[in-house]
Amino acid sequence: MDAYHDDLHEKHEKMTTAPVEKLVLRLAVPTVVIMLITAFYNMTDTFFVGSLGTSAIAGVGVAFPLMAFIQAVGFFFGQGSGIYVARQLGARKTEAASKTAVTGFVMSFVWGAVIGAAGIVFLEEMAVFLGATPTILPDAKDYLFYILLGAPWMTASLTINNLLRFQGSAFYAMIGMSSGALLNILLDPIFIFVLRMGVSGAALATIVSQFVAFCLLWAGCSKGGNIRLRIGNLTRKLEIFREIARGGIPSLIRQSIASIATICINRMAGNYGDAAIAAMSIVTRLAFVANSALLGLGQGFQPVCGFNYGAKLYGRVKKGFWFCVKLSTALMAVMAVAVWIRAPEIIAVFRSDDAEVIAIGSLALRLQFAASILMGWVIMNSMMLQTTGKSLPASTLALARQGLFLLPLLFVLTSAFGLTGIQISQPIADVATFILSIPLNIHMMREMKS
């Protein structure tokens, strides 16, 4: 027990005294790896299923909003409990941190099971709601069924992943999530082609790998001075539920609204044929890869932010914020130039024999990545506001990009410009969100200064 508390003390000293830039990078690199590999293995389903036809790839694309919502629930409990855990550890309140971690984990698993059971009962209705056309419906149902079976492991894995990150143990989180992702990449071709399971095989590979990731992440909680997830520490204290909600709501809003926006895009694109749905699905997943890199960097910043904000070391919080903004903006600028030059070739990787898919996807991809240069600033502000407990401004910023701006723009611009309106809506929403984030940042910086 003494060794355990010595580890906690050593971790506190490291998080509050080590050079900020090096600390952020040390925590961000494993997290970026996790996010990119996770995004990549989401793309592998699209890649392998692409050989089964346009309807198959569109069916997987239709299922993407549900997967994003399941992940949103995992992030809600993971970010909500993790943020509070980081602040409590920064203030040296270990018992409260332990109770918060266990409560967040149990609630995440239970809600994942509820979502899975409800989705299986109403499987066909859900597929249609998500945007499946009659030709896409069979593939969408096959894919969704297995994803819903694995929902509890998906939510629980993401929650433990976040708990480890916020304790400064990004390496253990990386091992668990990366192992699951790599297993998914290996299982995809086996289940899809060797076992001839088609679209169902892609989904089965995903949930098997998620279960393996869950087991490895659980094991990581017993190492390196991390909080042990002992069910006996489960609590019903209202304060802890409130803190989990306060920290998790921005993540839930951010990803739930992204799911709703993707459903709207799929349904609107469906008016222009399966090729339009397939093209926008590919673009959505590619954009998810880019955003994953930014989120990984931001999530590397969050533990530093949480520990030092809890310890009232506000200068270190600001220093970490500006370092992340500069680095993320530079990375996205390089990525945007590469995508602008090679957009048709990138889309063709997934559907090389469909010229219509390539044409629709190329324009949308170029515009979306051009606007993504602004997203480093937006995401780092969102992470800082969320981690410091500023739930209302953090939730507003999380809601803005794909809720306050994208959804109205989709309806207005699609009515005015047809398919082109769908392609230009997200870049315009990104610019509007950037403008909104400026006064929120000024207020937060003034507060820490005072």
Secondary structure, DSSP 8 states (H G I E B T S, - for coil): -HHHHHHHHHHHHHHHHS-HHHHHHHHHHHHHHHHHHHHHHHHHHHHHHGGG-HHHHHHHHHHHHHHHHHHHHHHHHHHHHHHHHHHHHHTT-HHHHHHHHHHHHHHHHHHHHHHHHHHHHTHHHHHHHTT--TTTHHHHHHHHHHHHHTHHHHHHHHHHHHHHHHTT-HHHHHHHHHHHHHHHHHHHHIIIIIS--THHHHHHHHHHHHHHHHHHHHHHTTSTT-----GGG----HHHHHHHHHHHHHHHHHHHHHHHHHHHHHHHHGGG-HHHHHHHHHHHHHHHHHHHHHHHHHHHHHHHHHHHHHTT-HHHHHHHHHHHHHHHHHHHHHHHHHHHHHHHHHHHHHHTT-HHHHHHHHHHHHHHHHHGGGHHHHHHHHHHHHHTT-HHHHHHHHHIIIIIIHHHHHHHHHHHHTHHHHHHHHHHHHHHHHHHHHHHHHHHHHHHH-
